[in-house]
Amino acid sequence: MNVLITGGAGFIGSQLALRLQDLAQVCVVDNFASANPDNLKGFKGEVIKLDVSEEEININKRIDVVFHEASNTDTTFKDDREMLRNNIEGFKKILIFCKENKAKLIYASSAGVYGKGEVPMKEEQKAKPLNAYAFSKYMMDLIALREIEKGADIIGLRYFNVYGPHEEHKNKASSMILQLARQIKEGKNPKLFKYGEQFRDFIYVFDVVEANIAAMKSNARGIFNVGTGKKTTFNEIVEILNRFLHGNKKTVYIDNPYERFYQCKTLADMEKTRRELNFSARYDIVRGIKDYLEKIGFIDERKD
C-alpha cells in the first residue's frame, strides 16, 4: 500500500508517518514553513518539500490513501483571508489529487467547528466556528460531505485537544499542557484565564494516530469526532503537572482577552466513532501526561 501524508513533518503528521512506515510505503509532503524537520528522525520514506495550497503534487507512483494533515493551525494568525485560502485551497487540491489517483482521503478537521456549542459535542449538531481557522475546517467538512454524497471515499476526523511529543516547535500554538508544563518546569507560577474551570477533551497524539489508522481500515465514510469522551479542567491539568514536576507555585488567574472567540469547553461525543470506526482512546489524562513528560525529558521515569 502506498500512503501520502501532507503536513508530514508537523506535529500529528510526523507521528503518523513514523507509525505508518511499518504498515505501508509512506511519502511525506510538507512546505516546512512551520514544521520541524527533526520530527522526522527515524523516518525512512520519501520526503518532498511542497506547498499543497499552491503547487501541484507530482509523485511517480499510485497513491492508495492520503492523510491530509497540512494546514495553518495557528488560531492567532492575523490574516484571516490567507488562513482561509491556505486551508481551503490546499484541501481542494488534495481532493483533485485523490480523484485522479482513486485514493481514499482521511483529513484533519477540528472540534473548533463546534464553537461554544453544547457538550458533549455531536457530529450532527450545528457548527458555530469562532475564528478563521475553525471556519476553514467547517468549509472543508461541507466540501467533503458533498463529495461523499457523490460516492467519494472520505473520512474527516474532528480532532479535539491534541497534546504530545513533536508539538514542541509550535510555541504559543502548542497545547496548554505543554505551555503549563514549561512554566512549572521553569519554576514560574502557572497562568490560567479566570478561574481555571474551563475544560477540554484532551487526547494524546498516539491515540490520534491510532484513530487515523482505524479510519484507514474502515469502510465508513463521513465525519467523526476524535477525543476521549472525558473532560479535564485546566485547574486539574495544573494539579497533575505539579504532581509529576514537583511544582509548588500558586496558580495566577488572569483576565481572558479572547472571551468573545474562546471555547470555554470541549467534550467529544464518541458514540459514532466507537461504533463505525471501532476506535476508543487508550490513554487517560494522567497516563498520557506522564508518558509525554517522560518522552520530552521533563521527568525521569526511573524516579517517578
Secondary structure, 3 states (H helix, E strand, C coil): CEEEEECCCCHHHHHHHHHHCCCCEEEEEECCCCCCHHHHCCCCCEEEECCCCCCCCCCCCCCCEEEECCCCCCCCCCCHHHHHHHHHHHHHHHHHHHHHHCCEEEEEEEHHHHCCCCCCECCCCCCCCCCHHHHHHHHHHHHHHHHHHCCCCEEEEEECEEECCCCHHHHHHCCHHHHHHHHHHCCCCCEEECCCCCEECEEEHHHHHHHHHHHHHCCCCEEEEECCCCCEEHHHHHHHHHHHHCCCCCCEEECCCCHHHCCCECCECCHHHHHHHCCCCCCCHHHHHHHHHHHCCCCCCCCC
